[in-house]
Amino acid sequence: MAQLDPDRLFPLDDRSRSIARALYDTVKALPIVSPHGHTDPRWFAENNPFPDPAQLFVTPDHYVFRMLFSQGIPLEQLGVPRVDGGATETDGRKIWRVFAENFHLLRATPSQMWLDHAFQDVFGLTTRLSASTADATYDHIADSLTKPEFRPRALFDRFAIEAIATTESPLDDLKWHEMIRASGWKGRVVTAYRPDAVVDPEFAGFADNVMQLGALTGEDTGTWAGYLAAHRTRRAFFKSYGATSTDHGHATARTEDLSQDQAALLFAKALQGLCSAEEADAFRGQMLTEMARMSLDDGLVMQIHPGSYRNHSAPMLARFGRDKGFDIPTRTDYVRALKPLLDAMGTDPRLSVILFGLDETAYSRELAPLAGVYPALKLGPAWWFFDSPEGMRRFREATTETAGFYNTVGFNDDTRAFCSIPARHDVARRVDCAYLATLVATGRLAEDEAFEVAHDLAYRLAKQAYRL
């Protein structure tokens, strides 16, 4: 493959490019703080070799397989497991060949940039992935994966990861985090409290999940008071394994601040499976406010990332389960939706709520003005469909004028694809340095201030916002 351009993503004019280079040189080697992601803690607990190149790069990465599926390639052919345990391809080399033959589908996407970075910088590949190089690249990566320096903990250290957060359900026993702790390894892998399965009445098995929550905590989760107490108990358990945040993936940003009697009645309907869609959304909204109240007590940072129509394809959900690339951005209201929570606690500086968005039209109209005045609010980075060079640039342009830099939280990679982590952070650092260079070149930011901001965006803000 052609060597990665050292000036990629920098401005085209000489002066701005020179400033961007200088800024980037000061941040490119900073440690990575990865406070919001979905890597598997089992990797770091067992520290076994990754099985094969396909299971490292293809099967877990919905960015990759959704694009191939869009061109008619069945997910079974890419090794994605089926809910019913039906046949899927298990031969890593065959999966890799399909991937290589269709790698051109990713041209000019962020995925190609991340993959090329990983192929070159992590594995030392010098040839472009294609049908003709499929076997050679597979063999090269597979051979590398047998070596100690390519095991998960070694890569963690090589990537200069200072801290990484995984994401677990309240029903998780956190055994892999316990194994990491017992191993004596010094890598910092913390959990995050993701309660969707026990706060969303429309989540499959909701009532059973709530009863299981009660069994884990010894609380009577058939009652509203016992249910809330169970959450407090599990949050404390997660904190004991390093959690500094909660994570809420709701369809909307709706919040509610009902009386406790009203909330109890709504909870009873949810347990009985009698909630309408409107009532289910109201209950999720109430639980965001309840989680915020708990955060005032235990200090966990709250992440809300609404605006996704999750699992849009009912047949694919039934066949392959959740999180298989069929989550689609939707229009999102933040101003009215967040008002009940913000009326209750939005001016309390003890609360820290990080807002993400998939509706770019809300950046300058709603999100930046909200974060620019409420002490409790910060803006998460351009996320998911917009963690691209263009999306990151648009995010800065739309939010800085109202929220500034210091009501944002730097960058997080939000990935299951481990080897893409340094690539994603590198892209974010380059885009931010390019944006700052443009501000300097146009007289809107002093150069010495740009160097401070570059460091803050690459490192300090994420560490501070997530209390790491």
C-alpha positions in Angstrom: 0.0 0.0 0.0 1.1 3.6 -0.4 2.6 4.9 2.8 0.2 6.9 4.9 0.5 10.6 4.0 2.2 12.3 7.0 0.2 15.5 6.3 -3.2 13.7 5.9 -6.1 15.8 7.1 -4.1 19.0 7.4 -5.1 22.2 5.7 -4.0 22.8 2.1 -2.5 26.2 2.4 1.2 26.3 3.4 0.9 28.5 6.5 -2.0 26.7 8.1 -0.5 23.3 7.3 2.8 24.4 8.9 0.9 25.4 12.1 -1.1 22.2 12.1 2.1 20.1 11.8 3.6 21.9 14.7 0.5 21.5 16.9 0.2 17.8 15.9 3.9 17.1 16.8 3.1 18.1 20.4 0.1 15.8 20.8 0.6 12.8 18.5 2.3 10.7 21.2 0.2 11.7 24.2 -1.4 8.8 26.1 -4.8 7.6 25.0 -7.7 8.1 27.4 -10.6 5.9 26.1 -13.5 6.5 28.5 -16.4 5.2 26.3 -16.0 2.1 24.3 -17.0 -1.5 23.8 -13.8 -3.6 23.8 -14.2 -7.0 25.5 -12.7 -7.1 29.1 -12.1 -10.8 28.6 -9.3 -9.9 26.1 -7.4 -8.2 28.9 -8.4 -10.7 31.6 -7.2 -13.9 29.8 -4.6 -12.1 27.5 -4.9 -14.9 25.0 -3.8 -14.4 21.4 -6.5 -13.0 19.1 -7.9 -16.0 17.2 -7.3 -14.9 13.6 -7.3 -11.7 11.4 -11.0 -12.0 10.5 -12.1 -12.1 14.2 -9.9 -9.2 14.9 -10.9 -6.9 12.0 -14.1 -8.1 10.4 -16.5 -10.1 12.5 -16.7 -7.6 15.5 -16.8 -4.4 13.5 -20.2 -3.3 12.4 -18.6 -0.4 10.4 -17.0 -3.0 8.2 -19.7 -5.6 7.8 -22.6 -3.2 7.4 -21.0 -1.8 4.3 -20.4 -5.3 2.9 -23.9 -6.3 3.7 -25.2 -3.2 1.9 -23.6 -4.7 -1.3 -25.4 -8.0 -0.9 -22.8 -10.0 1.1 -24.6 -12.1 3.8 -23.5 -11.6 7.3 -23.2 -15.4 7.7 -20.4 -15.3 5.1 -18.6 -12.8 7.3 -18.8 -15.0 10.4 -21.4 -13.0 12.3 -23.1 -15.3 14.7 -26.9 -16.1 14.4 -29.3 -15.9 17.3 -30.6 -19.4 16.6 -27.1 -20.9 16.4 -27.4 -21.6 12.7 -24.5 -22.1 10.4 -22.2 -19.2 9.7 -18.7 -19.2 8.3 -16.0 -20.0 10.8 -13.0 -20.3 8.5 -11.1 -17.1 9.2 -9.2 -17.3 5.9 -12.5 -17.5 3.9 -14.0 -14.6 5.7 -10.8 -12.6 5.1 -10.9 -13.3 1.4 -14.4 -12.0 1.1 -13.3 -8.9 3.1 -10.2 -8.4 0.9 -12.2 -8.8 -2.4 -14.6 -6.1 -1.3 -12.2 -3.8 0.5 -12.7 -1.2 -2.2 -16.2 -0.7 -0.9 -14.7 1.2 2.0 -12.8 3.7 -0.2 -12.6 7.2 1.4 -14.6 6.1 4.5 -13.2 6.5 8.0 -13.1 2.7 8.2 -10.5 2.6 5.4 -8.4 5.2 7.1 -8.5 3.3 10.4 -7.8 0.0 8.8 -4.9 1.3 6.7 -3.4 2.8 9.8 -3.7 -0.5 11.7 -2.4 -2.5 8.8 0.7 -0.3 8.5 1.4 1.0 12.0 0.4 -2.1 14.0 1.2 -4.9 11.7 3.8 -3.4 9.3 2.0 -4.3 6.1 3.3 -2.6 3.0 0.9 -4.0 0.4 -2.7 -2.8 -0.2 -5.4 -5.2 0.8 -7.2 -6.7 -2.3 -8.2 -10.0 -3.7 -4.7 -10.6 -4.9 -3.1 -9.9 -1.6 -5.7 -11.6 0.6 -3.8 -14.7 1.5 -0.4 -13.0 2.0 -1.9 -10.3 4.3 -3.9 -12.9 6.2 -0.7 -15.0 6.7 1.3 -12.0 7.8 -1.3 -10.9 10.4 -2.0 -14.4 11.6 1.8 -15.0 12.1 2.0 -11.7 14.0 -0.9 -12.7 16.3 1.1 -15.7 17.5 3.8 -13.5 19.0 3.7 -12.2 22.6 3.9 -8.5 21.5 0.5 -8.8 19.8 -1.4 -10.1 22.7 -4.1 -7.8 24.1 -2.1 -6.5 27.1 1.0 -5.9 25.0 -1.0 -4.0 22.4 -2.7 -2.0 25.2 0.8 -0.9 26.3 2.0 -0.3 22.8 -1.0 1.9 22.0 -0.1 4.0 25.1 -3.6 3.5 26.5 -3.6 5.2 29.9 -7.2 4.1 30.7 -10.0 2.3 28.9 -13.6 1.9 29.8 -15.7 -1.1 28.8 -19.5 -1.2 29.0 -21.5 -3.7 31.0 -25.1 -4.4 31.9 -26.1 -4.2 35.6 -26.7 -7.9 35.3 -23.1 -8.6 34.5 -21.0 -10.2 37.2 -17.9 -8.3 36.1 -15.9 -11.5 36.4 -13.4 -10.4 33.7 -12.8 -7.2 35.6 -12.2 -9.3 38.7 -9.7 -11.5 36.8 -7.9 -8.4 35.6 -7.6 -7.1 39.1 -6.5 -10.5 40.5 -3.8 -10.8 37.8 -1.8 -7.9 39.1 -1.5 -6.4 35.6 -1.2 -2.6 35.8 -3.3 -1.7 32.8 -6.3 0.4 33.8 -9.5 -1.2 32.4 -12.6 0.1 34.1 -16.3 -0.7 33.6 -19.2 1.6 32.9 -22.8 1.1 34.1 -25.1 0.6 31.1 -28.6 0.0 32.5 -30.7 -0.2 29.2 -31.7 -3.8 29.8 -33.4 -2.9 33.1 -34.7 0.7 32.4 -36.3 0.2 29.0 -39.7 -1.5 29.1 -39.3 -2.3 25.4 -36.1 -4.2 25.9 -36.5 -7.9 25.4 -37.0 -9.7 28.7 -37.4 -6.4 30.7 -39.5 -7.9 33.5 -37.2 -10.9 33.9 -34.2 -8.7 33.9 -35.6 -6.5 36.7 -36.3 -9.7 38.7 -32.7 -10.8 38.1 -31.5 -7.4 39.3 -33.4 -8.0 42.5 -31.8 -11.4 42.9 -28.3 -10.0 42.5 -28.9 -7.2 45.0 -31.2 -8.7 47.6 -33.7 -5.9 46.9 -37.4 -6.3 46.2 -37.4 -5.0 42.6 -41.1 -5.7 42.3 -41.5 -2.4 44.2 -40.4 1.1 43.0 -38.4 1.8 46.1 -36.7 -1.6 45.9 -36.0 -1.2 42.2 -34.2 2.2 42.8 -32.3 0.7 45.7 -31.1 -2.2 43.5 -29.7 0.4 41.0 -27.8 2.1 43.8 -26.4 -1.2 45.0 -25.2 -2.2 41.5 -23.8 1.3 40.8 -21.7 0.9 44.0 -20.6 -2.5 42.8 -19.5 -1.1 39.4 -17.7 1.7 41.2 -15.7 -0.9 43.1 -14.4 -2.0 39.7 -13.3 1.4 38.7 -16.5 2.7 37.0 -16.6 6.5 36.7 -19.6 6.8 34.4 -23.0 5.5 33.4 -24.0 5.1 29.8 -27.6 5.5 28.4 -28.5 4.6 24.9 -32.1 5.8 24.6 -34.1 6.3 21.5 -34.8 9.9 22.5 -33.4 12.5 24.9 -36.7 12.7 26.8 -36.5 13.2 30.5 -39.3 13.3 33.1 -39.6 14.4 36.7 -42.7 12.7 37.9 -43.8 12.4 41.5 -42.6 9.2 43.1 -46.2 7.9 43.3 -46.6 8.5 39.5 -43.3 6.9 38.8 -44.3 3.9 40.9 -47.5 3.4 39.0 -45.7 3.6 35.7 -43.1 1.1 36.9 -45.8 -1.3 37.8 -47.3 -1.1 34.3 -43.8 -1.6 32.8 -43.3 -4.8 34.9 -46.7 -6.1 33.7 -45.9 -5.4 30.1 -48.8 -3.0 29.8 -47.0 0.2 28.8 -47.9 1.9 25.6 -45.0 3.2 23.5 -45.6 6.6 24.9 -45.5 5.3 28.5 -42.4 3.3 27.8 -40.7 6.4 26.6 -41.9 8.3 29.6 -40.5 5.6 31.9 -37.1 5.8 30.2 -37.2 9.5 30.6 -38.0 9.2 34.3 -35.1 6.8 34.8 -32.7 9.3 33.2 -33.7 11.8 35.9 -33.4 9.1 38.6 -30.0 8.2 37.4 -29.0 11.9 37.5 -30.1 12.0 41.1 -28.0 9.0 41.9 -25.1 10.6 40.3 -25.3 13.5 42.7 -24.8 10.9 45.5 -22.2 8.6 44.0 -20.4 11.0 41.5 -20.7 8.8 38.4 -20.6 10.9 35.2 -23.7 10.4 33.1 -23.5 9.8 29.3 -26.7 10.2 27.2 -26.5 9.3 23.6 -29.9 9.4 22.0 -31.1 9.8 18.4 -30.6 6.3 17.1 -33.4 4.1 15.7 -31.8 1.0 16.9 -32.0 -2.4 15.2 -34.1 -0.8 12.4 -34.5 -4.1 10.5 -36.8 -6.5 12.3 -35.8 -9.5 10.3 -32.1 -8.9 10.9 -32.7 -8.3 14.6 -34.5 -11.6 14.8 -31.8 -13.4 12.9 -28.6 -11.8 14.4 -29.6 -9.9 17.5 -28.8 -6.4 18.5 -26.0 -4.1 17.3 -25.5 -5.5 13.9 -25.2 -2.3 11.9 -28.9 -1.5 11.6 -28.9 1.5 13.9 -30.0 4.7 12.0 -29.8 8.3 13.1 -33.0 10.2 13.7 -34.0 13.8 14.4 -33.7 14.6 18.0 -35.1 17.3 20.3 -32.9 18.3 23.2 -34.3 21.6 24.4 -37.7 20.4 25.5 -36.7 16.8 26.1 -34.0 17.6 28.7 -35.9 20.4 30.4 -37.4 18.3 33.3 -34.0 16.9 34.2 -32.3 20.3 33.8 -35.0 22.1 35.9 -34.3 19.6 38.7 -30.5 19.5 38.6 -29.1 21.3 35.5 -27.5 24.2 37.5 -25.9 21.9 40.1 -22.2 21.7 39.3 -21.9 18.4 41.1 -23.8 16.7 38.2 -21.9 16.0 35.0 -24.0 14.9 32.0 -22.2 14.3 28.7 -24.5 14.6 25.7 -23.9 12.9 22.4 -25.8 13.5 19.2 -26.6 12.0 15.8 -28.7 14.9 14.6 -26.1 17.4 13.3 -28.8 20.0 12.8 -29.1 20.2 16.6 -25.4 21.0 17.2 -25.5 24.8 16.8 -29.3 25.2 17.4 -29.6 23.2 20.6 -26.7 21.2 21.9 -24.0 24.0 22.0 -26.3 26.6 23.5 -27.4 24.2 26.2 -23.9 23.1 27.1 -22.8 26.7 26.9 -24.9 27.7 29.9 -25.9 24.7 32.0 -23.0 23.8 34.4 -24.2 20.1 34.4 -23.8 19.7 30.7 -20.9 18.9 28.5 -20.8 17.8 24.8 -19.5 14.5 23.8 -17.5 14.4 20.5 -18.8 13.8 17.0 -20.0 10.2 17.4 -20.7 7.0 15.5 -21.8 8.0 12.0 -20.0 11.3 12.4 -16.6 10.2 13.9 -15.1 11.0 10.5 -12.8 13.8 9.5 -15.7 15.7 8.0 -18.0 15.1 10.9 -15.4 16.1 13.5 -14.7 19.3 11.6 -18.4 20.1 11.3 -18.8 19.5 15.1 -16.0 22.0 16.0 -17.4 24.6 13.6 -20.9 24.2 14.8 -20.3 24.1 18.6 -17.2 26.2 19.4 -18.8 29.5 18.8 -21.4 28.9 21.5 -20.0 26.2 23.8 -16.3 26.9 23.4 -13.8 24.1 23.7 -14.1 23.6 27.5 -17.7 22.5 27.5 -16.7 19.6 25.3 -14.9 16.4 26.5 -12.2 15.8 23.9 -12.5 12.6 22.0 -13.6 9.0 22.6 -13.4 6.2 20.2 -16.6 4.2 21.0 -15.3 1.0 19.3 -15.3 -2.8 19.6 -12.4 -2.9 17.1 -9.3 -2.8 19.3 -6.7 -2.1 16.7 -8.6 0.9 15.5 -8.2 2.8 18.8 -4.9 4.5 18.0 -6.0 5.2 14.5 -9.2 6.9 15.6 -7.4 9.0 18.2 -4.9 10.0 15.6 -7.6 11.1 13.2 -9.2 13.2 16.0 -5.9 14.8 16.9 -5.2 15.7 13.3 -8.6 17.1 12.7 -8.5 19.2 15.8 -5.0 20.5 15.0 -6.1 21.4 11.5 -9.1 23.3 12.9 -6.9 25.1 15.5 -4.4 26.0 12.8 -7.1 27.6 10.7 -8.2 29.7 13.7 -4.6 30.8 14.2 -4.0 31.6 10.5 -7.2 33.7 10.4 -6.4 35.6 13.5 -9.0 34.1 15.8 -6.8 32.3 18.2 -3.3 33.1 19.5 -0.7 30.4 18.6 0.4 29.8 22.2 -3.3 29.3 23.1 -3.7 26.8 20.2 -0.9 24.6 21.7 -2.7 24.5 25.0 -6.1 23.7 23.4 -4.6 21.0 21.3 -3.2 19.2 24.4 -6.6 19.7 26.2 -8.6 18.2 23.3 -6.3 15.3 22.9 -5.8 14.3 26.5 -6.8 16.5 29.4 -10.5 17.2 28.8 -11.4 13.5 28.5 -9.5 12.6 31.6 -11.1 15.5 33.5 -14.7 15.0 32.2 -14.7 11.3 33.0 -13.0 11.7 36.4 -10.1 9.4 35.3 
